[in-house]
């Protein structure tokens, strides 16, 4: 039976960009075949939910190994222009991608992608089926 993707299920996002989390995040997984990048909060508090940020259709990225805290916003025009050039996105295609700035006290990053989602998952789903929304998962943001 196919697993529903995080973009299915009809949940409405509860936030907008810019968004900030006072947690420690790190790149969790990158799938070359699907051009999908995941960042995950890695707080040691076992009682706490975890936040998973997924970027779909990634065409360019510049990442740090750790973000604490993490703020995600639309990139400033100069940053976006630099990343579009770096990612070799044609001007005619630039309106189809999101240029997102990852800001943190530990360093900044950028991601150029087609879409993204941010979910809060109960801690127990981490080992059951990582990346798949649990019935208690909450969609925070989608773009």
LUMVOBA-276076 format. One line per field, with one value per atom (N, C-alpha, C): residue in one letter; residue number from 1; x, y, z; atom name. Coordinates in steps of 0.1 Angstrom, whole numbers. Layout:
BEGIN
type	A; ...
seq	NUM; ...
c1	X; ...
c2	Y; ...
c3	Z; ...
atom	CA; ...
This chain:
BEGIN
type	X; X; X; X; X; X; X; X; X; X; X; X; X; X; X; X; X; X; X; X; X; X; X; X; X; X; X; X; X; X; X; X; X; X; X; X; X; X; X; X; X; X; X; X; X; X; X; X; X; X; X; X; X; X; X; X; X; X; X; X; X; X; X; X; X; X; X; X; X; X; X; X; X; X; X; X; X; X; X; X; X; X; X; X; X; X; X; X; X; X; X; X; X; X; X; X; X; X; X; X; X; X; X; X; X; X; X; X; X; X; X; X; X; X; X; X; X; X; X; X; X; X; X; X; X; X; X; X; X; X; X; X; X; X; X; X; X; X; X; X; X; X; X; X; X; X; X; X; X; X; X; X; X; X; X; X; X; X; X; X; X; X; X; X; X; X; X; X; X; X; X; X; X; X; X; X; X; X; X; X; X; X; X; X; X; X; X; X; X; X; X; X; X; X; X; X; X; X; X; X; X; X; X; X; X; X; X; X; X; X; X; X; X; X; X; X; X; X; X; X; X; X; X; X; X; X; X; X; X; X; X; X; X; X; X; X; X; X; X; X; X; X; X; X; X; X; X; X; X; X; X; X; X; X; X; X; X; X; X; X; X; X; X; X; X; X; X; X; X; X; X; X; X; X; X; X; X; X; X; X; X; X; X; X; X; X; X; X; X; X; X; X; X; X; X; X; X; X; X; X; X; X; X; X; X; X; X; X; X; X; X; X; X; X; X; X; X; X; X; X; X; X; X; X; X; X; X; X; X; X; X; X; X; X; X; X; X; X; X; X; X; X; X; X; X; X; X; X; X; X; X; X; X; X; X; X; X; X; X; X; X; X; X; X; X; X; X; X; X; X; X; X; X; X; X; X; X; X; X; X; X; X; X; X; X; X; X; X; X; X; X; X; X; X; X; X; X; X; X; X; X; X; X; X; X; X; X; X; X; X; X; X; X; X; X; X; X; X; X; X; X; X; X; X; X; X; X; X; X
seq	1; 1; 1; 2; 2; 2; 3; 3; 3; 4; 4; 4; 5; 5; 5; 6; 6; 6; 7; 7; 7; 8; 8; 8; 9; 9; 9; 10; 10; 10; 11; 11; 11; 12; 12; 12; 13; 13; 13; 14; 14; 14; 15; 15; 15; 16; 16; 16; 17; 17; 17; 18; 18; 18; 19; 19; 19; 20; 20; 20; 21; 21; 21; 22; 22; 22; 23; 23; 23; 24; 24; 24; 25; 25; 25; 26; 26; 26; 27; 27; 27; 28; 28; 28; 29; 29; 29; 30; 30; 30; 31; 31; 31; 32; 32; 32; 33; 33; 33; 34; 34; 34; 35; 35; 35; 36; 36; 36; 37; 37; 37; 38; 38; 38; 39; 39; 39; 40; 40; 40; 41; 41; 41; 42; 42; 42; 43; 43; 43; 44; 44; 44; 45; 45; 45; 46; 46; 46; 47; 47; 47; 48; 48; 48; 49; 49; 49; 50; 50; 50; 51; 51; 51; 52; 52; 52; 53; 53; 53; 54; 54; 54; 55; 55; 55; 56; 56; 56; 57; 57; 57; 58; 58; 58; 59; 59; 59; 60; 60; 60; 61; 61; 61; 62; 62; 62; 63; 63; 63; 64; 64; 64; 65; 65; 65; 66; 66; 66; 67; 67; 67; 68; 68; 68; 69; 69; 69; 70; 70; 70; 71; 71; 71; 72; 72; 72; 73; 73; 73; 74; 74; 74; 75; 75; 75; 76; 76; 76; 77; 77; 77; 78; 78; 78; 79; 79; 79; 80; 80; 80; 81; 81; 81; 82; 82; 82; 83; 83; 83; 84; 84; 84; 85; 85; 85; 86; 86; 86; 87; 87; 87; 88; 88; 88; 89; 89; 89; 90; 90; 90; 91; 91; 91; 92; 92; 92; 93; 93; 93; 94; 94; 94; 95; 95; 95; 96; 96; 96; 97; 97; 97; 98; 98; 98; 99; 99; 99; 100; 100; 100; 101; 101; 101; 102; 102; 102; 103; 103; 103; 104; 104; 104; 105; 105; 105; 106; 106; 106; 107; 107; 107; 108; 108; 108; 109; 109; 109; 110; 110; 110; 111; 111; 111; 112; 112; 112; 113; 113; 113; 114; 114; 114; 115; 115; 115; 116; 116; 116; 117; 117; 117; 118; 118; 118; 119; 119; 119; 120; 120; 120; 121; 121; 121; 122; 122; 122; 123; 123; 123; 124; 124; 124; 125; 125; 125; 126; 126; 126; 127; 127; 127; 128; 128; 128; 129; 129; 129; 130; 130; 130; 131; 131; 131; 132; 132; 132; 133; 133; 133; 134; 134; 134; 135; 135; 135; 136; 136; 136; 137; 137; 137; 138; 138; 138; 139; 139; 139; 140; 140; 140; 141; 141; 141; 142; 142; 142; 143; 143; 143
c1	8; 0; 9; 6; 15; 14; 25; 25; 22; 13; 9; 22; 23; 35; 31; 41; 38; 30; 29; 21; 6; 3; -11; -17; -30; -36; -44; -44; -53; -50; -40; -37; -33; -37; -34; -22; -12; -1; -5; 3; 0; 10; 19; 28; 32; 39; 44; 59; 65; 79; 80; 90; 101; 96; 103; 100; 113; 112; 124; 121; 131; 131; 143; 140; 151; 155; 160; 164; 177; 183; 195; 191; 195; 192; 205; 204; 215; 209; 217; 212; 210; 199; 196; 197; 193; 193; 192; 200; 199; 198; 187; 185; 188; 198; 202; 191; 186; 176; 164; 160; 147; 150; 163; 167; 160; 160; 153; 163; 162; 170; 162; 166; 159; 169; 164; 170; 161; 167; 160; 165; 156; 160; 166; 176; 183; 184; 174; 175; 175; 182; 183; 172; 162; 151; 141; 141; 133; 118; 114; 100; 95; 104; 101; 98; 89; 87; 99; 100; 111; 105; 113; 109; 117; 110; 116; 113; 124; 122; 127; 118; 121; 120; 131; 132; 131; 121; 119; 124; 129; 134; 146; 155; 167; 176; 179; 188; 201; 201; 213; 213; 224; 224; 238; 238; 251; 247; 253; 249; 260; 256; 265; 261; 270; 267; 257; 256; 247; 241; 228; 221; 215; 219; 212; 213; 202; 188; 187; 176; 174; 162; 165; 155; 155; 143; 142; 134; 139; 133; 136; 128; 132; 145; 154; 167; 166; 175; 176; 179; 175; 176; 191; 201; 215; 218; 214; 217; 210; 197; 189; 196; 200; 207; 219; 227; 240; 236; 227; 223; 217; 209; 204; 215; 225; 236; 244; 247; 255; 248; 234; 227; 224; 228; 226; 211; 203; 188; 187; 181; 178; 169; 170; 162; 147; 144; 130; 124; 133; 128; 129; 135; 137; 124; 113; 101; 95; 100; 94; 101; 112; 120; 119; 122; 122; 137; 142; 155; 154; 158; 155; 169; 169; 180; 178; 189; 189; 199; 193; 201; 203; 215; 218; 230; 231; 242; 255; 253; 264; 268; 261; 265; 252; 253; 242; 243; 232; 231; 220; 220; 209; 205; 192; 187; 178; 180; 172; 164; 151; 142; 129; 122; 109; 98; 99; 89; 96; 88; 93; 82; 84; 74; 82; 75; 80; 69; 73; 64; 70; 61; 64; 59; 68; 64; 66; 57; 59; 72; 79; 92; 91; 81; 80; 80; 76; 76; 90; 100; 113; 118; 115; 120; 110; 97; 87; 88; 86; 86; 91; 104; 109; 105; 101; 97; 82; 75; 61; 53; 43; 35; 27; 28; 20; 7; -3; -16; -16; -5; -4; 6; 12; 21; 13; 20; 14; 22; 15; 21; 22; 35; 38; 38; 44; 45; 47; 42; 44; 45; 54; 56; 61
c2	-12; 0; 12; 22; 34; 42; 48; 57; 71; 78; 91; 100; 110; 119; 130; 137; 148; 159; 160; 170; 166; 154; 149; 150; 148; 147; 159; 170; 181; 190; 188; 197; 211; 221; 235; 239; 246; 251; 260; 260; 269; 281; 283; 294; 299; 310; 316; 319; 322; 327; 341; 346; 338; 331; 320; 311; 308; 307; 304; 293; 286; 275; 276; 276; 277; 262; 255; 242; 240; 229; 225; 216; 220; 212; 208; 197; 194; 187; 187; 180; 165; 160; 146; 136; 140; 131; 139; 134; 140; 129; 129; 119; 125; 120; 126; 123; 110; 106; 115; 119; 127; 142; 145; 159; 164; 156; 159; 160; 172; 174; 175; 169; 169; 175; 185; 189; 185; 181; 176; 182; 185; 190; 178; 180; 169; 171; 178; 180; 167; 167; 154; 152; 161; 159; 148; 136; 125; 128; 137; 140; 150; 156; 167; 161; 168; 164; 168; 163; 168; 175; 184; 192; 187; 185; 180; 190; 195; 205; 197; 196; 189; 199; 199; 207; 197; 199; 191; 197; 189; 195; 204; 200; 209; 210; 222; 225; 231; 236; 242; 243; 242; 244; 247; 254; 257; 256; 245; 242; 242; 244; 242; 229; 223; 210; 211; 223; 225; 239; 240; 253; 253; 264; 266; 280; 287; 283; 283; 280; 280; 290; 299; 307; 305; 303; 301; 313; 320; 331; 331; 339; 341; 348; 344; 350; 364; 372; 386; 386; 396; 396; 393; 399; 396; 381; 376; 362; 353; 356; 348; 348; 360; 361; 352; 353; 345; 330; 326; 312; 307; 315; 311; 310; 319; 318; 305; 303; 291; 278; 278; 266; 264; 274; 274; 274; 281; 282; 293; 290; 300; 310; 322; 334; 330; 323; 320; 310; 303; 293; 298; 310; 315; 317; 320; 322; 309; 298; 285; 279; 286; 281; 290; 284; 292; 293; 305; 307; 310; 301; 302; 304; 313; 316; 308; 301; 294; 302; 309; 318; 311; 313; 307; 314; 313; 318; 310; 298; 289; 290; 299; 301; 300; 305; 307; 297; 294; 285; 290; 284; 287; 275; 274; 263; 268; 263; 266; 254; 255; 243; 246; 236; 238; 239; 232; 233; 229; 231; 227; 224; 217; 215; 214; 218; 217; 211; 200; 192; 190; 190; 186; 171; 162; 148; 144; 136; 130; 122; 122; 116; 101; 94; 79; 76; 86; 83; 83; 88; 89; 75; 65; 51; 43; 46; 38; 40; 52; 54; 68; 71; 84; 91; 104; 112; 111; 101; 99; 105; 114; 120; 110; 111; 103; 110; 103; 109; 121; 122; 133; 143; 141; 151; 164; 175; 188; 195; 198; 206; 220; 225; 238; 248; 244; 253; 245; 250; 244; 255; 253; 264; 258
c3	0; 0; 0; -9; -10; 3; 7; 19; 15; 22; 18; 20; 11; 12; 21; 26; 35; 29; 16; 10; 8; 12; 11; 25; 26; 39; 43; 35; 37; 49; 56; 67; 62; 69; 66; 74; 68; 76; 87; 98; 109; 110; 101; 101; 87; 87; 74; 76; 64; 64; 68; 75; 81; 93; 96; 107; 115; 128; 136; 146; 149; 159; 168; 181; 191; 194; 184; 185; 177; 179; 172; 160; 148; 136; 129; 121; 113; 100; 89; 77; 81; 77; 82; 70; 58; 47; 34; 24; 11; 1; -7; -17; -31; -37; -50; -60; -61; -71; -70; -58; -57; -55; -54; -51; -39; -28; -16; -4; 3; 14; 27; 38; 50; 61; 69; 81; 92; 103; 115; 128; 137; 150; 157; 165; 171; 186; 192; 206; 214; 225; 232; 241; 243; 251; 245; 251; 245; 246; 255; 256; 245; 239; 229; 215; 208; 194; 186; 174; 165; 153; 148; 136; 124; 113; 101; 90; 84; 73; 60; 51; 38; 26; 19; 6; -5; -14; -26; -39; -48; -60; -58; -50; -47; -59; -63; -74; -70; -57; -52; -37; -31; -16; -11; 0; 7; 21; 28; 41; 51; 64; 76; 81; 90; 96; 107; 114; 125; 125; 128; 129; 143; 151; 164; 167; 168; 164; 149; 143; 129; 125; 116; 110; 95; 89; 75; 69; 59; 53; 38; 31; 17; 16; 7; 6; 1; 6; 1; -14; -21; -36; -40; -34; -38; -35; -24; -21; -31; -34; -43; -57; -62; -75; -75; -64; -64; -64; -57; -56; -70; -76; -89; -99; -99; -108; -105; -92; -87; -91; -90; -93; -108; -116; -130; -134; -126; -129; -140; -151; -161; -156; -161; -157; -160; -171; -174; -164; -157; -147; -132; -130; -117; -109; -115; -108; -103; -107; -103; -90; -86; -75; -63; -51; -39; -35; -32; -27; -12; -4; 10; 18; 27; 35; 49; 53; 65; 74; 84; 93; 107; 112; 125; 132; 145; 152; 148; 144; 140; 125; 118; 104; 95; 83; 74; 63; 56; 45; 35; 24; 14; 7; 3; -4; -16; -28; -39; -42; -42; -43; -50; -54; -60; -49; -38; -27; -14; -4; 10; 19; 30; 40; 54; 64; 78; 86; 93; 101; 115; 124; 138; 140; 144; 146; 160; 165; 179; 179; 190; 191; 187; 190; 188; 173; 164; 150; 144; 151; 146; 143; 150; 147; 140; 140; 133; 118; 113; 99; 97; 97; 97; 84; 86; 74; 70; 76; 72; 83; 79; 90; 98; 110; 120; 122; 126; 128; 138; 146; 155; 150; 138; 132; 129; 129; 126; 115; 104; 94; 98; 99; 103; 91; 80; 69; 56; 45; 32; 22; 13; 2; -11
atom	N; CA; C; N; CA; C; N; CA; C; N; CA; C; N; CA; C; N; CA; C; N; CA; C; N; CA; C; N; CA; C; N; CA; C; N; CA; C; N; CA; C; N; CA; C; N; CA; C; N; CA; C; N; CA; C; N; CA; C; N; CA; C; N; CA; C; N; CA; C; N; CA; C; N; CA; C; N; CA; C; N; CA; C; N; CA; C; N; CA; C; N; CA; C; N; CA; C; N; CA; C; N; CA; C; N; CA; C; N; CA; C; N; CA; C; N; CA; C; N; CA; C; N; CA; C; N; CA; C; N; CA; C; N; CA; C; N; CA; C; N; CA; C; N; CA; C; N; CA; C; N; CA; C; N; CA; C; N; CA; C; N; CA; C; N; CA; C; N; CA; C; N; CA; C; N; CA; C; N; CA; C; N; CA; C; N; CA; C; N; CA; C; N; CA; C; N; CA; C; N; CA; C; N; CA; C; N; CA; C; N; CA; C; N; CA; C; N; CA; C; N; CA; C; N; CA; C; N; CA; C; N; CA; C; N; CA; C; N; CA; C; N; CA; C; N; CA; C; N; CA; C; N; CA; C; N; CA; C; N; CA; C; N; CA; C; N; CA; C; N; CA; C; N; CA; C; N; CA; C; N; CA; C; N; CA; C; N; CA; C; N; CA; C; N; CA; C; N; CA; C; N; CA; C; N; CA; C; N; CA; C; N; CA; C; N; CA; C; N; CA; C; N; CA; C; N; CA; C; N; CA; C; N; CA; C; N; CA; C; N; CA; C; N; CA; C; N; CA; C; N; CA; C; N; CA; C; N; CA; C; N; CA; C; N; CA; C; N; CA; C; N; CA; C; N; CA; C; N; CA; C; N; CA; C; N; CA; C; N; CA; C; N; CA; C; N; CA; C; N; CA; C; N; CA; C; N; CA; C; N; CA; C; N; CA; C; N; CA; C; N; CA; C; N; CA; C; N; CA; C; N; CA; C; N; CA; C; N; CA; C; N; CA; C; N; CA; C; N; CA; C; N; CA; C; N; CA; C; N; CA; C; N; CA; C; N; CA; C; N; CA; C; N; CA; C; N; CA; C; N; CA; C; N; CA; C; N; CA; C; N; CA; C; N; CA; C; N; CA; C
